[in-house]
Amino acid sequence: MAIKLRIPTPLRRLTGGASELSVDGSTVKDALDSLEREHPGFHERLYDEKGELRRFVNIYVGGEDIRFLNGLETQVKESDEVSIVPAVAGG
């Protein structure tokens, strides 16, 4: 099943500039795995050495942070929009 995945500006060079992609998956993890297969380089930017999402990477499904859902195992359906949002720090 294809879902819409929004790509943040700093990672668009991996997608040839695309801000949105259609990827397959029934969970967030499946969708991110599909993204990595189609556009290599995402895994090392999204995951730490233990295979966990990096602290500064936020992922939303339909506007809901997956940390408050089922994490990477959050189910997605074709009508869902998944957004990768890197945290921004500043002062």
Order of alpha helices (4+ residues) and beta strands (2+ residues): beta-beta-alpha-alpha-beta-beta-beta
